[in-house]
Amino acid sequence: MHARRHEGTRPGGRQASPNEPGAAAPAAQLRILLVEDSGPQVELTEHLLKRSGLDISFAAVDTREAYEAELKRRPPSVILSDYSLPGFDGSAALAIAQRMVPDIPFIFVSGVMGEELAIEMLKQGATDYVLKTHLTRLVPAVQRALSEARERRERHHAEERLRASHEQLRALTAYLHYVREEERTRIAREVHDELGQALTGLKLDISLIAARRRGGARPLLRKIKEMSARIDATIQTVRRISTELRPAILDSLGLVAAIEWQAEEFQKRTGILCEVRIEVKEWLWDQDFKTVCFRIFQETLTNVIRHAKASRVDISLVESEGKLVLTVRDNGRGISEKNIGDVGSIGIIGMKERAAQVGGEVFFFGLPGKGTTVTMRAPMPQTADRVEAVS
């Protein structure tokens, strides 16, 4: 016999046409691989499975070579195997399956297995066993094995997602510590270099004034003017550092004004053209909601500078179906699927986490050489009060 296949069959054994209404898609079919050297037993097993209403494709083999070739060709949904075979036994068939397709259910269908042997095979990894004298158990055993395999896959996928989430969380935590220290270093440097130098200069000027108080009023007035100019410059430095930490416009005029201001500052600083389209009335949103939206916008612009190599950015803020939708589209090189899913893409992870804080989501889409689109959708806060837009 060696190998025998019936691919794409429907219950009753009739060949299903690919275009026939109701024909099952290949991905939905169950692939049954039967390791059996008895032709009548193969026909009986196939008949029982099809009569049960299962949509299956069927293959039967009776040699080690054909068995391994079938596993390589296309892994089955379930393996049914006799224990006593001419060239190799069921134990060897089980070991081959565990090596080549370890997640596939393996059921013995045999007439020679005693209880002790059956228990030993179960310990070695078999899913179940059915005696040929009790084939009425075959279909329930197959259905139960498939259900358990599906549950194992779902559990495995859930564990993988949880593991990936933990890795992202660890990476994000490390990144946040790094960013915090970098921010502290930057602020300390600016305070020391700019404010420290300005205040030191003022102190020297005061000492000079004290030393030259006898030189007349004109030099004294000139030095006072210079000191006043330095004080103004110091005030501007303080304002700039404060604005970089948190723009006052976000708290005083709201998110819309803050986005317009940030886009204008971004254009001045980088030379990248920014077009802003606002189609939402100003809301009295709470601080957390405004902060999340604004920080996501800032991070998106930061990514444009670092990675996009763009010459233009289009920004829109609209309301759609009770959600605030912020879209930032650039004409740069385009983000890849690999970058989007990379555990090390901390900026992307951070944006997703921020959006989740307010029940929102962030989506990324890129085309090579045609740019990247970042879209944030977040439900409007229920307690917000609508006011007229700031003109």
SULPEMO-V476833 format. One record per helix or strand of 2 or more residues. SS is the DSSP state (alpha for helix, beta for strand). FROM is the first residue (numbers start at 1). LEN is the number of residues. Records with the same first field share a line. If there is no record, write none. Layout:
# SULPEMO-V476833
SS->FROM-LEN ; FROM-LEN
This chain:
# SULPEMO-V476833
beta->3-4 ; 30-6 ; 56-6 ; 78-4 ; 105-6 ; 128-4 ; 273-7 ; 312-9 ; 323-8 ; 361-7 ; 371-9
alpha->26-3 ; 39-13 ; 64-10 ; 90-11 ; 115-10 ; 132-3 ; 136-76 ; 213-3 ; 217-29 ; 248-5 ; 255-16 ; 287-22 ; 337-5 ; 346-12
